[in-house]
Amino acid sequence: MTLIAVTSMHNYKDHRSSLSDNYIEALELAGGIPVILPPSLSPEASVQALKKMDGLLLSGGPDLSPLYFGQQPQPHLRSIDALRDQQEIALIKAAREQGMPIFAICRGIQVLNAVLGGTITQHIDETLPGAIQHSQKAPQWHRHHHITIKSETMLASILGEGTIGVNSYHHQVVDKVAPGLMVSAVAPDGLVEAVECASPWTLAVQWHPEMMWRRHGEFLRLFEAFVTACGGGDNEYAS
């Protein structure tokens, strides 16, 4: 039984936490059992729960407070979830100390990068020459733009090297890459689309594979590789 801690959304107005079924179903198909940690659970209790887990999945969500990567808020900054920021920062630090596999998606890549010492561009200026649209107006499963996966990376071992189409729902992006992480995929405009670390097993992507795997089955491989790295399943994609 491979238990995966999964972070989730928080609605302050309604005092509710939530998570898309897409994550839950992908993890179960990959051989994992998701355990949702709501942001209302204190960082201390969340870290205690993590000790019982085999892996950590950082799901998508709102912007990270720029104070956590040494910047002041800029005008285009969107909603901040203060409780979730505190929880995920504590979880990432604890997971790294334990050598626990981490799979991070969209917001997750940004929080991971910031916690490990990198920075975030608070808003992508899509008016710049060569820039592409990173916040699509299309169905969630749509391959909105291409990315280039670098050779000899974990990501290449899972999805193959070269060009692949992904969806895109972000206005922030990794800027300075944290020490210990390497870039494994970039967008046509050069923006970072994935980072990774072999030990402890860490993979972070800027797109949303949980929205794509039903129509584009190759993206389920990311969840399979993650669960295998956590000690569950048995497939060829984990390194």
Order of alpha helices (4+ residues) and beta strands (2+ residues): beta-beta-beta-alpha-beta-alpha-beta-alpha-beta-alpha-beta-beta-alpha-beta-beta-beta-beta-beta-alpha
